[in-house]
């Protein structure tokens, strides 16, 4: 049985796309309806970036916690 997991957003791609949307909106050269669509897409990309950053932060915390526990055990064994 296969499980479907939502793939983590690619932070770099999302940021690049978000920067493009921001530039388009700041230029103001697109019709209102298109601007609203781009804004909506930008909000979604922003959420994707936040999700990716939280996931990265969680991974770093797990890695550091593991290393700190191993370091504590090594120090305790020397005493």
Secondary structure, DSSP 8 states (H G I E B T S, - for coil): ----------HHHHHHHHHHHHHHHHHT-S-HHHHHHHHHHHHHHHHHHHHHHHHHHHHHHHHHHHHHHHHHHHHHHH-
